[in-house]
């Protein structure tokens, strides 16, 4: 009888221990935290009007004029940042017989431009939004705008415009001619 009582006692104790450890495992709560970290770097983006038509208004070989609209998105670093918008004529006027940026038919013929625009909406230092009478090139990039440290555009972007002037040389044969101009924006 003592053996039975001892065995029942041991079994009851084991049952209690198992039940209480299962109950404790089901109860409880906890919390945790995390630290979010983000590194905000320099960024730049650009949209450019797909087509810009140059027209001659007037008589006696008045220069061809037109404009190209740009929207830029920019953030330069706070203390040493800089950035720029540049352009380069990457494909000269074609077909042959008309104007040419790289090899004009008459010395002095040129494609020139004047740029202007709005300074970054969150302006730091050193933004230059206008360049005047710049001669476009097929061999080098030329400035449209430059930016200094801590320049930040508006979220919707800022506007910039390039007003073109192309010499209207009587040597040009009649026809439609086109060139490709590539704009580049950078920020650091």
GROMACS elastic network, one bead per residue, 0.5 to 0.9 nm:
[ bonds ]
;  ai    aj funct       b0    kb
    1     4     6  0.50474   500
    1     5     6  0.60844   500
    1     6     6  0.84235   500
    2     6     6  0.59010   500
    2     7     6  0.84244   500
    3     6     6  0.50292   500
    3     7     6  0.60358   500
    3     8     6  0.84706   500
    4     7     6  0.51021   500
    4     8     6  0.60253   500
    4     9     6  0.83982   500
    5     8     6  0.50949   500
    5     9     6  0.59763   500
    5    10     6  0.85317   500
    6    10     6  0.61111   500
    6    11     6  0.85493   500
    7    10     6  0.51013   500
    7    11     6  0.60958   500
    7    12     6  0.85308   500
    8    11     6  0.50292   500
    8    12     6  0.60052   500
    8    13     6  0.85038   500
    9    12     6  0.50973   500
    9    13     6  0.61306   500
    9    14     6  0.86001   500
   10    13     6  0.50935   500
   10    14     6  0.61774   500
   10    15     6  0.86059   500
   11    14     6  0.51097   500
   11    15     6  0.61439   500
   11    16     6  0.86323   500
   12    15     6  0.50466   500
   12    16     6  0.61683   500
   12    17     6  0.86074   500
   13    16     6  0.51024   500
   13    17     6  0.61320   500
   13    18     6  0.85748   500
   14    17     6  0.50924   500
   14    18     6  0.60788   500
   14    19     6  0.84800   500
   15    18     6  0.51714   500
   15    19     6  0.60033   500
   15    20     6  0.84906   500
   16    19     6  0.51357   500
   16    20     6  0.60082   500
   16    21     6  0.85146   500
   17    20     6  0.52680   500
   17    21     6  0.61283   500
   17    22     6  0.85934   500
   18    21     6  0.52978   500
   18    22     6  0.62013   500
   18    23     6  0.86208   500
   19    22     6  0.52267   500
   19    23     6  0.61755   500
   19    24     6  0.86810   500
   20    23     6  0.50124   500
   20    24     6  0.61465   500
   20    25     6  0.85851   500
   21    24     6  0.50974   500
   21    25     6  0.61638   500
   21    26     6  0.88032   500
   22    25     6  0.50850   500
   22    26     6  0.64776   500
   22    27     6  0.89674   500
   23    26     6  0.53096   500
   23    27     6  0.65357   500
   24    27     6  0.52631   500
   24    28     6  0.75648   500
   25    28     6  0.75376   500
   40    43     6  0.89431   500
   41    75     6  0.77524   500
   41    76     6  0.78072   500
   41    77     6  0.70342   500
   41   188     6  0.82010   500
   42    74     6  0.75300   500
   42    75     6  0.50927   500
   42    77     6  0.57782   500
   42    81     6  0.80846   500
   42   187     6  0.58630   500
   42   188     6  0.53331   500
   43    73     6  0.76380   500
   43    74     6  0.55287   500
   43    75     6  0.51457   500
   43    76     6  0.68755   500
   43   186     6  0.77377   500
   43   187     6  0.59051   500
   43   188     6  0.74729   500
   44    72     6  0.74108   500
   44    73     6  0.53606   500
   44    75     6  0.64561   500
   44    76     6  0.83578   500
   44    83     6  0.84246   500
   44   185     6  0.63022   500
   44   186     6  0.57856   500
   44   187     6  0.57155   500
   44   188     6  0.88448   500
   45    71     6  0.84475   500
   45    72     6  0.58100   500
   45    74     6  0.64717   500
   45   157     6  0.89339   500
   45   184     6  0.88445   500
   45   185     6  0.65458   500
   45   186     6  0.79340   500
   46    70     6  0.70019   500
   46    71     6  0.57638   500
   46    73     6  0.61205   500
   46    74     6  0.86370   500
   46    85     6  0.88059   500
   46   157     6  0.86771   500
   46   183     6  0.82894   500
   46   184     6  0.77630   500
   46   185     6  0.66068   500
   47    50     6  0.89893   500
   47    69     6  0.85493   500
   47    70     6  0.56727   500
   47    71     6  0.52356   500
   47    72     6  0.65104   500
   47    73     6  0.87342   500
   48    51     6  0.87151   500
   48    68     6  0.73346   500
   48    69     6  0.61844   500
   48    71     6  0.66983   500
   48    72     6  0.87526   500
   48   183     6  0.78137   500
   49    52     6  0.70927   500
   49    68     6  0.60650   500
   49    69     6  0.55616   500
   49    70     6  0.64244   500
   49    71     6  0.89189   500
   50    68     6  0.85232   500
   51    68     6  0.76710   500
   52    66     6  0.66072   500
   52    67     6  0.61138   500
   52    68     6  0.56131   500
   52    69     6  0.85726   500
   53    65     6  0.80327   500
   53    66     6  0.58759   500
   53    67     6  0.75086   500
   53    68     6  0.86563   500
   54    64     6  0.53317   500
   54    67     6  0.76076   500
   54   164     6  0.75900   500
   54   165     6  0.79700   500
   54   166     6  0.79230   500
   55    63     6  0.79636   500
   55    65     6  0.54343   500
   55    66     6  0.65729   500
   56    59     6  0.82332   500
   56    61     6  0.75763   500
   56    62     6  0.57824   500
   56    63     6  0.57244   500
   56    65     6  0.64248   500
   56   168     6  0.78384   500
   57    61     6  0.89030   500
   57    62     6  0.65422   500
   57    63     6  0.79017   500
   57    64     6  0.74772   500
   57    65     6  0.83668   500
   58    61     6  0.76802   500
   58    62     6  0.58627   500
   58    63     6  0.88190   500
   59    62     6  0.59156   500
   61    64     6  0.85805   500
   61   167     6  0.82588   500
   61   168     6  0.52709   500
   61   169     6  0.67415   500
   61   170     6  0.69435   500
   62   167     6  0.77857   500
   62   168     6  0.61478   500
   62   169     6  0.89881   500
   63   165     6  0.63491   500
   63   166     6  0.56019   500
   63   169     6  0.83278   500
   64   164     6  0.79172   500
   64   165     6  0.56811   500
   64   167     6  0.64610   500
   64   168     6  0.62091   500
   65   163     6  0.72902   500
   65   164     6  0.53510   500
   65   166     6  0.63930   500
   66   162     6  0.84816   500
   66   163     6  0.58816   500
   66   164     6  0.52531   500
   66   165     6  0.69880   500
   67   113     6  0.87962   500
   67   161     6  0.68305   500
   67   162     6  0.54058   500
   67   164     6  0.55684   500
   67   165     6  0.88136   500
   68   160     6  0.86397   500
   68   161     6  0.57181   500
   68   162     6  0.51548   500
   68   163     6  0.66016   500
   68   164     6  0.79060   500
   69   159     6  0.74215   500
   69   160     6  0.62534   500
   69   162     6  0.66103   500
   69   163     6  0.88484   500
   70   117     6  0.89863   500
   70   158     6  0.83305   500
   70   159     6  0.58261   500
   70   160     6  0.50547   500
   70   161     6  0.58118   500
   70   162     6  0.80249   500
   71   156     6  0.87338   500
   71   157     6  0.58505   500
   71   158     6  0.54514   500
   71   160     6  0.61081   500
   71   161     6  0.85355   500
   72    85     6  0.86176   500
   72   153     6  0.74652   500
   72   156     6  0.88989   500
   72   157     6  0.53374   500
   72   158     6  0.53979   500
   72   159     6  0.64050   500
   72   160     6  0.73375   500
   72   185     6  0.79847   500
   73   120     6  0.87048   500
   73   152     6  0.78177   500
   73   153     6  0.55482   500
   73   154     6  0.73223   500
   73   155     6  0.74535   500
   73   156     6  0.77237   500
   73   158     6  0.66911   500
   73   185     6  0.89504   500
   74    83     6  0.82388   500
   74   120     6  0.78604   500
   74   151     6  0.71427   500
   74   152     6  0.54161   500
   74   153     6  0.51820   500
   74   154     6  0.82982   500
   74   157     6  0.78374   500
   74   158     6  0.87787   500
   74   185     6  0.85943   500
   74   186     6  0.82676   500
   74   187     6  0.69117   500
   75    81     6  0.86833   500
   75    82     6  0.89857   500
   75    83     6  0.85617   500
   75   120     6  0.89792   500
   75   149     6  0.88669   500
   75   150     6  0.68691   500
   75   151     6  0.56241   500
   75   153     6  0.65522   500
   75   187     6  0.67698   500
   75   188     6  0.80605   500
   76    79     6  0.88393   500
   76    80     6  0.82871   500
   76    82     6  0.58005   500
   76    83     6  0.67450   500
   76   124     6  0.89051   500
   76   147     6  0.78390   500
   76   148     6  0.72760   500
   76   149     6  0.57862   500
   76   150     6  0.51124   500
   76   151     6  0.53523   500
   76   152     6  0.65748   500
   76   187     6  0.55448   500
   76   188     6  0.54083   500
   77    80     6  0.62090   500
   77    82     6  0.73270   500
   77   148     6  0.87440   500
   77   149     6  0.58054   500
   77   150     6  0.52711   500
   77   151     6  0.76969   500
   77   187     6  0.82183   500
   77   188     6  0.61509   500
   78    81     6  0.60132   500
   78   124     6  0.79636   500
   78   148     6  0.89787   500
   78   149     6  0.52449   500
   78   151     6  0.78687   500
   79   148     6  0.89018   500
   79   149     6  0.54899   500
   79   150     6  0.67212   500
   80   148     6  0.77023   500
   80   149     6  0.54252   500
   80   150     6  0.80996   500
   80   188     6  0.81621   500
   81   147     6  0.81259   500
   81   148     6  0.58747   500
   81   150     6  0.64126   500
   81   151     6  0.80811   500
   81   187     6  0.72882   500
   81   188     6  0.51551   500
   82   126     6  0.84386   500
   82   146     6  0.75578   500
   82   147     6  0.52628   500
   82   149     6  0.54607   500
   82   150     6  0.80873   500
   82   151     6  0.80399   500
   82   186     6  0.82738   500
   82   187     6  0.58181   500
   82   188     6  0.54645   500
   83   127     6  0.89535   500
   83   145     6  0.84631   500
   83   146     6  0.57571   500
   83   148     6  0.65459   500
   83   149     6  0.84212   500
   83   151     6  0.86735   500
   83   185     6  0.72743   500
   83   186     6  0.51502   500
   83   188     6  0.61729   500
   84   143     6  0.72582   500
   84   144     6  0.75069   500
   84   145     6  0.55649   500
   84   147     6  0.58127   500
   84   148     6  0.88627   500
   84   184     6  0.78983   500
   84   185     6  0.55834   500
   84   186     6  0.54802   500
   84   187     6  0.67770   500
   85   142     6  0.85822   500
   85   143     6  0.62417   500
   85   144     6  0.52997   500
   85   145     6  0.50588   500
   85   146     6  0.63230   500
   85   147     6  0.86408   500
   85   183     6  0.68500   500
   85   184     6  0.55222   500
   85   186     6  0.67015   500
   86   141     6  0.58090   500
   86   142     6  0.52786   500
   86   144     6  0.51209   500
   86   145     6  0.69908   500
   86   146     6  0.85342   500
   86   182     6  0.82976   500
   86   183     6  0.56001   500
   86   184     6  0.52543   500
   86   185     6  0.65317   500
   86   186     6  0.88062   500
   87    90     6  0.89125   500
   87   136     6  0.78262   500
   87   137     6  0.84785   500
   87   140     6  0.84485   500
   87   141     6  0.52910   500
   87   142     6  0.54921   500
   87   143     6  0.66337   500
   87   144     6  0.68500   500
   87   181     6  0.65735   500
   87   182     6  0.55121   500
   87   184     6  0.62046   500
   87   185     6  0.89638   500
   88    91     6  0.89076   500
   88   136     6  0.67176   500
   88   137     6  0.58653   500
   88   138     6  0.59753   500
   88   139     6  0.73952   500
   88   140     6  0.62795   500
   88   142     6  0.65253   500
   88   180     6  0.85423   500
   88   181     6  0.55879   500
   88   182     6  0.54163   500
   88   183     6  0.66816   500
   88   184     6  0.85260   500
   89    92     6  0.62923   500
   89   101     6  0.77475   500
   89   102     6  0.88836   500
   89   136     6  0.68221   500
   89   137     6  0.57934   500
   89   139     6  0.78270   500
   89   140     6  0.84499   500
   89   141     6  0.82260   500
   89   179     6  0.71176   500
   89   180     6  0.58336   500
   89   182     6  0.62839   500
   89   183     6  0.89195   500
   90   137     6  0.85674   500
   90   138     6  0.58982   500
   90   139     6  0.81840   500
   90   179     6  0.77736   500
   90   180     6  0.56556   500
   90   181     6  0.56160   500
   90   182     6  0.61948   500
   91    94     6  0.82503   500
   91   138     6  0.74618   500
   91   178     6  0.86205   500
   91   179     6  0.53908   500
   91   181     6  0.70117   500
   91   182     6  0.88867   500
   92    99     6  0.86423   500
   92   100     6  0.61454   500
   92   101     6  0.61334   500
   92   102     6  0.68681   500
   92   138     6  0.70550   500
   92   178     6  0.76161   500
   92   180     6  0.66878   500
   92   181     6  0.85303   500
   93    96     6  0.75289   500
   93    98     6  0.72369   500
   93    99     6  0.61916   500
   93   100     6  0.54573   500
   93   101     6  0.72095   500
   93   177     6  0.57342   500
   93   180     6  0.77105   500
   94    97     6  0.79390   500
   94    98     6  0.72366   500
   94    99     6  0.80991   500
   94   100     6  0.80245   500
   94   176     6  0.83999   500
   94   177     6  0.52554   500
   94   178     6  0.56598   500
   94   179     6  0.66007   500
   95    98     6  0.70847   500
   95   175     6  0.87795   500
   95   176     6  0.81885   500
   95   177     6  0.61531   500
   95   178     6  0.78047   500
   96    99     6  0.80736   500
   96   100     6  0.83551   500
   96   173     6  0.88179   500
   96   177     6  0.84565   500
   97   100     6  0.86049   500
   97   105     6  0.84026   500
   97   171     6  0.80829   500
   97   172     6  0.58847   500
   97   173     6  0.54777   500
   97   174     6  0.83752   500
   97   175     6  0.88506   500
   98   104     6  0.85852   500
   98   105     6  0.80676   500
   98   169     6  0.87140   500
   98   171     6  0.75999   500
   98   173     6  0.55554   500
   98   174     6  0.75580   500
   98   175     6  0.77885   500
   98   176     6  0.84390   500
   98   177     6  0.67405   500
   99   103     6  0.85352   500
   99   104     6  0.62057   500
   99   105     6  0.71821   500
   99   109     6  0.80749   500
   99   110     6  0.85166   500
   99   111     6  0.88706   500
   99   166     6  0.82564   500
   99   167     6  0.80794   500
   99   168     6  0.80822   500
   99   169     6  0.77729   500
   99   171     6  0.87002   500
   99   172     6  0.62036   500
   99   173     6  0.88075   500
   99   177     6  0.76602   500
  100   103     6  0.54351   500
  100   105     6  0.71792   500
  100   109     6  0.81452   500
  100   110     6  0.78583   500
  100   111     6  0.83292   500
  100   179     6  0.88079   500
  101   104     6  0.58501   500
  101   109     6  0.79931   500
  101   110     6  0.62440   500
  101   111     6  0.63087   500
  101   136     6  0.72721   500
  101   137     6  0.65214   500
  101   138     6  0.66452   500
  102   137     6  0.69191   500
  102   138     6  0.57807   500
  102   139     6  0.80085   500
  103   106     6  0.84989   500
  103   107     6  0.87109   500
  104   107     6  0.65276   500
  104   108     6  0.78156   500
  104   109     6  0.58036   500
  104   110     6  0.72465   500
  105   109     6  0.73632   500
  105   169     6  0.81539   500
  105   171     6  0.69871   500
  105   172     6  0.78899   500
  106   109     6  0.57497   500
  106   169     6  0.76259   500
  106   171     6  0.79665   500
  107   110     6  0.84826   500
  108   167     6  0.84114   500
  109   166     6  0.75984   500
  109   167     6  0.53609   500
  109   168     6  0.79374   500
  109   169     6  0.72025   500
  110   135     6  0.67188   500
  110   136     6  0.76255   500
  110   165     6  0.80248   500
  110   166     6  0.59070   500
  110   167     6  0.57436   500
  111   134     6  0.85643   500
  111   135     6  0.60224   500
  111   136     6  0.56747   500
  111   137     6  0.82333   500
  111   164     6  0.70198   500
  111   165     6  0.57794   500
  111   167     6  0.67070   500
  112   132     6  0.87831   500
  112   133     6  0.57112   500
  112   134     6  0.53079   500
  112   136     6  0.55058   500
  112   163     6  0.84213   500
  112   164     6  0.58772   500
  112   165     6  0.52663   500
  112   166     6  0.64404   500
  112   167     6  0.87022   500
  113   131     6  0.81212   500
  113   132     6  0.67561   500
  113   133     6  0.52935   500
  113   134     6  0.53290   500
  113   135     6  0.66125   500
  113   136     6  0.71290   500
  113   144     6  0.89542   500
  113   162     6  0.62333   500
  113   163     6  0.53423   500
  113   165     6  0.60104   500
  113   166     6  0.86838   500
  114   130     6  0.70741   500
  114   131     6  0.55456   500
  114   133     6  0.52618   500
  114   134     6  0.64169   500
  114   144     6  0.80342   500
  114   161     6  0.82728   500
  114   162     6  0.57551   500
  114   163     6  0.52580   500
  114   164     6  0.67921   500
  114   165     6  0.85895   500
  115   129     6  0.70848   500
  115   131     6  0.51962   500
  115   132     6  0.65155   500
  115   133     6  0.86032   500
  115   134     6  0.87104   500
  115   143     6  0.86886   500
  115   144     6  0.56646   500
  115   145     6  0.74977   500
  115   160     6  0.71389   500
  115   161     6  0.55622   500
  115   163     6  0.62410   500
  115   164     6  0.88252   500
  116   128     6  0.89715   500
  116   129     6  0.54431   500
  116   131     6  0.69868   500
  116   132     6  0.86253   500
  116   144     6  0.78893   500
  116   145     6  0.79865   500
  116   159     6  0.86572   500
  116   160     6  0.57193   500
  116   161     6  0.54274   500
  116   162     6  0.66783   500
  116   163     6  0.83155   500
  117   129     6  0.54740   500
  117   130     6  0.67781   500
  117   145     6  0.84179   500
  117   158     6  0.78166   500
  117   159     6  0.55367   500
  117   161     6  0.59329   500
  117   162     6  0.87601   500
  118   121     6  0.78794   500
  118   129     6  0.67399   500
  118   158     6  0.61278   500
  118   159     6  0.56716   500
  118   160     6  0.63612   500
  119   122     6  0.83685   500
  119   123     6  0.67946   500
  119   127     6  0.64448   500
  119   128     6  0.75793   500
  119   129     6  0.62682   500
  119   147     6  0.89505   500
  119   151     6  0.87158   500
  119   153     6  0.79313   500
  119   158     6  0.73561   500
  119   159     6  0.83696   500
  119   160     6  0.88166   500
  120   123     6  0.50012   500
  120   124     6  0.81529   500
  120   127     6  0.75588   500
  120   147     6  0.86550   500
  120   151     6  0.61089   500
  120   152     6  0.55426   500
  120   154     6  0.67065   500
  120   157     6  0.83274   500
  120   158     6  0.63787   500
  120   159     6  0.89658   500
  121   151     6  0.81749   500
  121   152     6  0.63971   500
  121   155     6  0.86792   500
  121   157     6  0.83204   500
  121   158     6  0.71310   500
  122   150     6  0.81905   500
  122   151     6  0.62478   500
  122   153     6  0.58844   500
  122   154     6  0.67301   500
  123   126     6  0.86042   500
  123   127     6  0.75985   500
  123   149     6  0.88787   500
  123   150     6  0.69021   500
  123   152     6  0.59510   500
  123   153     6  0.75246   500
  124   127     6  0.77799   500
  124   147     6  0.87644   500
  124   148     6  0.70342   500
  124   149     6  0.59361   500
  124   152     6  0.73313   500
  125   147     6  0.74869   500
  125   148     6  0.51298   500
  125   149     6  0.54933   500
  125   150     6  0.65686   500
  125   151     6  0.66059   500
  126   146     6  0.76504   500
  126   147     6  0.55796   500
  126   149     6  0.68851   500
  126   151     6  0.81290   500
  127   145     6  0.75248   500
  127   146     6  0.56866   500
  127   148     6  0.56045   500
  127   149     6  0.86035   500
  127   151     6  0.73448   500
  128   131     6  0.79685   500
  128   144     6  0.87373   500
  128   145     6  0.55597   500
  128   146     6  0.50969   500
  128   147     6  0.62797   500
  128   148     6  0.84911   500
  129   144     6  0.71539   500
  129   146     6  0.65893   500
  129   147     6  0.82130   500
  129   160     6  0.75734   500
  130   144     6  0.68641   500
  130   145     6  0.62720   500
  130   146     6  0.87700   500
  130   160     6  0.88667   500
  131   134     6  0.68143   500
  131   143     6  0.71769   500
  131   144     6  0.62825   500
  131   145     6  0.72318   500
  133   165     6  0.88167   500
  134   142     6  0.75954   500
  134   143     6  0.81478   500
  134   144     6  0.89123   500
  135   142     6  0.81010   500
  136   140     6  0.83453   500
  136   141     6  0.81077   500
  136   142     6  0.68396   500
  137   140     6  0.56313   500
  137   141     6  0.69225   500
  137   142     6  0.73713   500
  138   141     6  0.80127   500
  138   181     6  0.89996   500
  141   183     6  0.87751   500
  141   184     6  0.87709   500
  143   146     6  0.71908   500
  144   160     6  0.84394   500
  144   161     6  0.86090   500
  144   162     6  0.75523   500
  144   183     6  0.87721   500
  145   160     6  0.82960   500
  147   150     6  0.86431   500
  147   151     6  0.65071   500
  147   187     6  0.82034   500
  148   151     6  0.62461   500
  149   188     6  0.87644   500
  152   155     6  0.87913   500
  153   156     6  0.79492   500
  153   157     6  0.56476   500
  153   158     6  0.59872   500
  154   158     6  0.61899   500
  155   158     6  0.84653   500
  168   171     6  0.85996   500
  168   172     6  0.76936   500
  169   172     6  0.58155   500
  170   173     6  0.78984   500
  172   175     6  0.86851   500
